[in-house]
Amino acid sequence: MAIDRTKLKTMDKLKDKGFDTANKIKTLDGRLILKNGLTGEMANIFDLQDAIKANHSELAWLMDGEDPKPERKEAADADDDRAGSSAGNTRTGVYTETYAAGSY
């Protein structure tokens, strides 16, 4: 995987204009882009902002890479309060927890 040269040029131009952190790049809007003469890089800037907002690393954005999304698995020993579950619940209804620490 090679670094995308157009994205690298966009990053250089952003740095030259003073937008050198993720927080500064996130605040860019259309007016600031026009004011700083970055209209040719507008599509890349919006893609970079989307990557930052999605916690996607800037390095992965530069290389057109994507991190795999983690799978969400339920723990095997998780509590199951549904009626008729393997935990032995045979009644249906709403189950609440009580606390010995006192009243609310």
N, C-alpha and C positions, 0 to 999 in steps of 0.2 A: 504494500500500500504506500503510495507516494503522497506527499503533501500537495493539496490543490493550490496551484500558484495564484489563481484569482482570489482565493480566500486569504492567502498569505499577504497579497497586496492590500486587500481590504483591512487586514489587521495592522499593517504598517501605516496606512493612511489614518486609521483611527488613533493610533499611538501618536502620530505626528500632530494631530489636532487636539491632543490632550485627553482622549478617551482611552485610558490605559488600564482600567479596572472593570470588572464585570458590572459593578454597581453603576458606573458612569455610562457603560454601553446600554444597560437596561433603561436608562432615562432618556435615551435618544428618541426623538419623535421626528415627524416629517419636516417640521420647521427648522429644527436644529440641523438636520441632515442638509437641507437646502442652504442654510446660513453658512455651514462649514464647507460647502462645495463637494459633498459626498454623494451626489445624486447617482453617479455611475455605480456606486457600491450599495445602493439602497436594498436590492434583493438579498445580497449577502449579509447586510447588517440585520435585516429582519430575520433571516435564518439563524444568525448568531444569537439574537435576542431570544428566539424560541428555544434554542439549545440551552441557553443559560437558565431560562425559566423552568425548563424540564430537568434541571440538574444534570445535564449532559456536558461532559468535559469539553473545553475549548480545543484540546488536542484531538479528540475524536471528531469534532466538527471539522477541523482543518484537514483531517485525513479521510473524510467521508466514512468514518467508522461508526459502529453502533454497539453499545454494550448490551449483552443479553439481559432480558428482564428476568428477575428472580421468580421462581415458582413459589406460590403460596401454598403451603401444605399445613393441614391441621395436625396437631400433635396426636399421637396414638392414644395417649392417656388423658386427653382433654375431657372435661366434664360435659356430659350430655344430659340436659334437663328436659329433653323432649319426652313425651309420654310413650311408654312402650320401648324405651331404649334398652340397650344392654346393661345399663346401670341399675336395672331393677325397678324402674318407675312403672307402675301399672295404672296409676290414676292420671286423669287428664285435668288440666286446669292451669292456674297461674301459681308458680312457685316463687316465694320471696325469701330473702335471707334476713335473719334476725341477728341483732348485735347485742351482746351482753353488756356493752359499755354504757348503756343508758338510753334514754329516749331522745328523740330528735328535737 
